[in-house]
Amino acid sequence: MKYTKGLISILVILFITISPALASTDQNAGGIIVGNDNKQSVSNEYTTNEIDQSSDGYIDGNHNTMIQTNVNNQDTDNSVSTDASITNVFMPSKSIPNYYGLDAGVVTSYIASLYEGQVLVVMNDDNERIVSQPGDKYRYFVRSSVPVLAYVINANDAQKAEWDITCAPKYDPYMHKFELGNIDAIYVGKYRSPNQQFEVMIPKDKPGRYALVMDTRVSHAIDGQTTKITDDSIDIMYYMEKIQNGTPSQFARSRIGKIDVFPISVNGMADTGPA
């Protein structure tokens, strides 16, 4: 009996001693999903016997970039840390180029297709190298699937009109017209338009070859100097005709009959008497 009481006392003391140690064991495991814009994360943390462990995984999306990260940390007297990261970059798919078609019906004139941002130059003489004379008059028709700016220039500046970006048309909001660079132009349309008809006469003292320019650099911008060539296609139909040759020559009405000149008498009157 004496020994039994002693054994019980020892067991009670051990139980009291061990209880705080059992109480200090804290285990916490939780999963969290957090959504913020394009970001999702999962986090698990738990603590056992004074050892901190965590396992985190998340996918972070920023615009077109997705990042997946996994982190495992174990903190003891000797800390251990491992990281894993995967980055996926998704390139945006290229949009399909637009095709601006033109329902021309029965085509009785010239039709061309070009990319937006390009320039079409057509000679008045159809490359026959015919010199237009002052007073020659031409009529132009331009129809396009998007608005274009039409103007008539000296053929010597055809290369500059087509390739020199500093000569591209630019709208002047104060003068309310398009300005060109160093180009000899005798006509510039006031507005860009998908349907145009106009007449141009060759100025005095300016014989030469002339050309029609159809400019798409201002189809979607009024500053053609900042326009780039795009994948979008444009249809243009045009027609030109010469409707007048030079300045009409002056003529004198021919006299009918015979003109006689009578001598003047002393009184200042014509002497119509017999000779």
HELIX and SHEET records of a PDB file:
HELIX    1   1 LYS A    2  ALA A   23  1                                  22    
HELIX    2   2 ALA A  155  ASP A  157  5                                   3    
HELIX    3   3 ALA A  158  TRP A  163  1                                   6    
HELIX    4   4 ILE A  165  CYS A  167  5                                   3    
HELIX    5   5 GLY A  224  THR A  226  5                                   3    
SHEET    1   A 5 ILE A  32  ASN A  36  0                                        
SHEET    2   A 5 LYS A  39  THR A  48 -1                                        
SHEET    3   A 5 ILE A  51  ASN A  62 -1                                        
SHEET    4   A 5 THR A  65  ASP A  75 -1                                        
SHEET    5   A 5 VAL A  80  VAL A  89 -1                                        
SHEET    1   B 3 TYR A  99  TYR A 100  0                                        
SHEET    2   B 3 SER A 233  GLN A 244  1                                        
SHEET    3   B 3 TYR A 110  TYR A 115 -1                                        
SHEET    1   C 4 TYR A  99  TYR A 100  0                                        
SHEET    2   C 4 SER A 233  GLN A 244  1                                        
SHEET    3   C 4 LYS A 137  ASN A 154 -1                                        
SHEET    4   C 4 ALA A 185  VAL A 188 -1                                        
SHEET    1   D 4 TYR A  99  TYR A 100  0                                        
SHEET    2   D 4 SER A 233  GLN A 244  1                                        
SHEET    3   D 4 LYS A 137  ASN A 154 -1                                        
SHEET    4   D 4 SER A 193  MET A 201 -1                                        
SHEET    1   E 5 TYR A  99  TYR A 100  0                                        
SHEET    2   E 5 SER A 233  GLN A 244  1                                        
SHEET    3   E 5 LYS A 137  ASN A 154 -1                                        
SHEET    4   E 5 TYR A 210  ASP A 215 -1                                        
SHEET    5   E 5 VAL A 119  MET A 123 -1                                        
SHEET    1   F 2 LYS A 170  ASP A 172  0                                        
SHEET    2   F 2 LYS A 177  GLU A 179 -1                                        
END                                                                             
